[in-house]
Amino acid sequence: WYQRRVREAVVSTQSTGIAALDCASPATVAAFLGKLSRVMENKTVNTTNQILDAVLTSSFSQNDYSASVVTNELLVTMGLIKSEDKDFKPVSDVENMLRLMSHAVSQSYFPPASAKIVSAFVKKDREVLSNKIRDCTDLLDSFQI
């Protein structure tokens, strides 16, 4: 079931150029990546990263907003900063969201200033995050930017 959903998302992403996802909306992008992190498994990391790369490449290339807005929405989705929406619930699978962001911040499409901001928040909350994630040392160390 999961592999079929990921394959469908990749095919949709490749054939439509992310047309089904509003990449001009930082909140939509962050919410999608939060959902993607919930269905991510070890055996589908490459496929999940391809989807992540396609979505964020498209999102960061939009000229309607600055990269800091996308970065802010990603931090909210990860639960590293509070949302202005009182009903918002951050991603429950923090580990997978961190794995996605660890991959993303090391890519050329990810703005260096945004990568530093994400890394700073991960470092700041390292103790809290390490209580939520097993074997997190390597993962958290991957944010050394």
C-alpha positions as CSV (number, residue, x, y, z in Angstrom):
1,W,0.0,0.0,0.0
2,Y,2.7,2.5,1.0
3,Q,5.0,1.8,-1.9
4,R,2.0,2.2,-4.3
5,R,1.2,5.6,-2.8
6,V,4.8,6.8,-3.0
7,R,5.1,5.5,-6.6
8,E,1.9,7.3,-7.5
9,A,3.2,10.5,-5.9
10,V,6.5,10.2,-7.8
11,V,4.8,9.5,-11.1
12,S,2.5,12.4,-10.5
13,T,5.4,14.6,-9.5
14,Q,7.4,13.7,-12.5
15,S,4.6,13.8,-15.1
16,T,2.9,17.0,-13.9
17,G,5.9,18.9,-12.5
18,I,4.2,19.1,-9.1
19,A,1.1,20.6,-10.7
20,A,-1.2,18.9,-8.2
21,L,0.6,20.6,-5.3
22,D,0.6,24.4,-4.9
23,C,4.3,24.9,-4.4
24,A,3.8,28.7,-4.3
25,S,2.1,28.2,-0.9
26,P,4.7,27.7,1.9
27,A,2.0,26.4,4.2
28,T,0.8,23.8,1.7
29,V,4.3,22.7,1.0
30,A,5.2,22.3,4.7
31,A,1.9,20.4,5.3
32,F,2.6,18.1,2.4
33,L,6.1,17.4,3.7
34,G,4.7,16.7,7.1
35,K,2.4,14.1,5.6
36,L,5.2,12.7,3.5
37,S,7.3,12.2,6.7
38,R,4.4,10.2,8.3
39,V,4.5,7.6,5.5
40,M,8.2,7.4,5.0
41,E,10.0,4.1,5.7
42,N,13.6,3.0,5.5
43,K,13.1,1.1,2.3
44,T,11.5,4.1,0.5
45,V,14.0,6.8,1.6
46,N,15.3,7.4,-2.0
47,T,11.9,7.8,-3.4
48,T,10.8,10.0,-0.6
49,N,13.9,12.2,-1.0
50,Q,13.1,12.5,-4.8
51,I,9.6,13.8,-3.9
52,L,11.1,16.1,-1.3
53,D,13.7,17.5,-3.8
54,A,11.1,18.1,-6.5
55,V,8.7,19.9,-4.1
56,L,11.3,22.1,-2.4
57,T,13.1,22.9,-5.7
58,S,9.8,24.1,-7.1
59,S,8.9,25.9,-3.9
60,F,12.2,27.7,-3.5
61,S,12.2,28.7,-7.1
62,Q,8.9,30.6,-6.8
63,N,9.3,34.4,-6.8
64,D,6.1,35.2,-4.9
65,Y,7.7,35.0,-1.5
66,S,11.0,34.8,0.2
67,A,12.8,31.6,1.3
68,S,12.4,32.6,4.9
69,V,8.6,32.1,4.7
70,V,9.1,28.5,3.5
71,T,11.8,28.0,6.2
72,N,9.4,29.3,8.9
73,E,6.6,27.0,7.8
74,L,9.0,24.0,7.8
75,L,10.1,24.9,11.4
76,V,6.4,25.1,12.5
77,T,5.6,21.8,10.9
78,M,8.6,20.2,12.6
79,G,7.4,21.6,15.9
80,L,10.5,23.7,16.5
81,I,8.6,27.0,16.6
82,K,5.0,27.7,17.5
83,S,2.3,28.2,15.0
84,E,0.1,31.3,15.1
85,D,-2.8,28.9,14.5
86,K,-3.8,27.7,17.9
87,D,-5.3,24.5,16.5
88,F,-2.2,23.4,14.6
89,K,-0.6,20.2,15.7
90,P,3.1,19.6,14.6
91,V,4.2,16.4,12.9
92,S,4.0,13.5,15.2
93,D,6.9,11.7,13.5
94,V,9.7,14.1,14.3
95,E,12.4,11.6,13.4
96,N,11.3,11.2,9.8
97,M,10.7,15.0,9.4
98,L,14.3,15.5,10.6
99,R,15.6,12.9,8.2
100,L,13.8,14.8,5.3
101,M,15.2,18.1,6.5
102,S,18.7,16.6,7.0
103,H,18.6,15.6,3.3
104,A,17.1,18.9,2.1
105,V,19.5,21.3,3.9
106,S,22.5,19.6,2.2
107,Q,21.0,20.1,-1.3
108,S,22.0,22.9,-3.7
109,Y,18.4,24.1,-4.1
110,F,18.1,24.8,-0.3
111,P,19.2,28.4,0.4
112,P,22.3,28.5,2.6
113,A,20.7,31.0,5.0
114,S,17.7,28.8,5.4
115,A,19.9,25.8,6.0
116,K,21.7,27.7,8.8
117,I,18.4,28.7,10.4
118,V,17.0,25.1,10.4
119,S,20.3,23.8,11.8
120,A,20.3,26.4,14.5
121,F,16.8,25.4,15.7
122,V,17.7,21.7,15.6
123,K,20.8,22.4,17.7
124,K,18.9,24.6,20.1
125,D,16.3,21.9,20.7
126,R,18.8,19.0,20.5
127,E,18.1,17.8,24.1
128,V,14.3,17.8,23.6
129,L,14.6,16.1,20.2
130,S,17.0,13.4,21.5
131,N,14.3,12.4,24.0
132,K,11.9,11.8,21.1
133,I,14.3,10.0,18.8
134,R,16.2,6.7,19.3
135,D,19.7,6.7,18.0
136,C,19.6,10.3,17.1
137,T,23.3,11.4,17.4
138,D,24.1,10.9,13.7
139,L,20.9,12.4,12.6
140,L,21.3,15.5,14.7
141,D,24.9,15.8,13.9
142,S,24.0,15.9,10.2
143,F,22.7,19.5,10.8
144,Q,26.3,20.8,11.4
145,I,26.2,23.6,8.9
